[in-house]
């Protein structure tokens, strides 16, 4: 038993073309190419998300808040 020769491959290709037809094979290959493009796009989006996560956080500017003052009316209603 040896490896397949070029004639064997040609016969296989002819049989596949007869079974599936020329248009069907091109459709399958087109769908395969779309799948690869979609996969690459998804990987690029994952890389961008990872880079965004690695960026240093922005410092938060502290703004002092005014002390809460309780009005006399509010004090009377709470206690009474």
C-alpha positions in Angstrom: 0.0 0.0 0.0 1.4 3.3 -1.0 0.3 6.9 -0.8 -2.3 8.3 -3.2 -1.0 9.4 -6.5 -2.1 12.5 -8.4 -4.5 10.4 -10.4 -6.3 9.3 -7.3 -6.7 12.9 -6.1 -8.0 13.9 -9.6 -10.6 11.2 -9.4 -11.7 12.2 -5.9 -12.0 15.9 -7.0 -14.1 14.9 -10.1 -16.4 12.8 -7.9 -16.8 15.6 -5.4 -17.6 18.0 -8.2 -20.2 15.7 -9.6 -21.8 15.1 -6.2 -21.9 18.6 -4.8 -21.7 20.7 -8.0 -19.5 23.7 -8.7 -21.9 26.3 -7.2 -22.3 24.4 -3.9 -18.6 24.1 -3.3 -18.1 27.8 -3.9 -21.0 28.6 -1.5 -19.4 26.4 1.2 -16.0 28.0 0.7 -17.6 31.5 0.9 -19.3 30.6 4.1 -16.0 29.3 5.4 -14.2 32.5 4.5 -17.0 34.5 6.3 -16.5 32.4 9.4 -12.8 33.1 9.4 -13.4 36.8 9.0 -15.9 36.8 11.8 -13.5 34.9 14.0 -10.7 37.3 13.4 -13.0 40.3 14.1 -14.0 38.7 17.4 -10.4 38.2 18.3 -9.6 41.8 17.5 -12.5 43.0 19.7 -11.2 40.8 22.6 -7.8 42.3 22.2 -9.2 45.8 22.3 -11.2 45.0 25.5 -8.1 43.5 27.1 -6.1 46.6 26.2 -8.8 48.8 27.7 -8.7 46.8 30.9 -4.9 47.1 31.1 -5.0 50.9 30.9 -4.3 52.7 34.2 -7.3 54.0 36.0 -8.0 57.7 35.9 -7.5 59.5 39.2 -10.7 60.6 40.8 -10.7 64.3 41.8 -11.8 64.7 45.3 -14.3 67.5 45.9 -14.9 68.3 49.5 -18.5 68.0 50.4 -20.2 70.6 52.6 -21.1 69.4 56.1 -24.7 68.5 56.3 -26.6 70.9 58.4 -29.8 69.9 60.1 -32.5 72.6 60.3 -34.3 73.2 63.6 -37.6 72.1 62.0 -36.1 68.8 61.0 -34.7 68.2 64.5 -38.1 68.9 66.1 -39.9 66.4 63.8 -37.3 63.7 64.4 -37.5 63.8 68.2 -41.0 64.5 68.5 
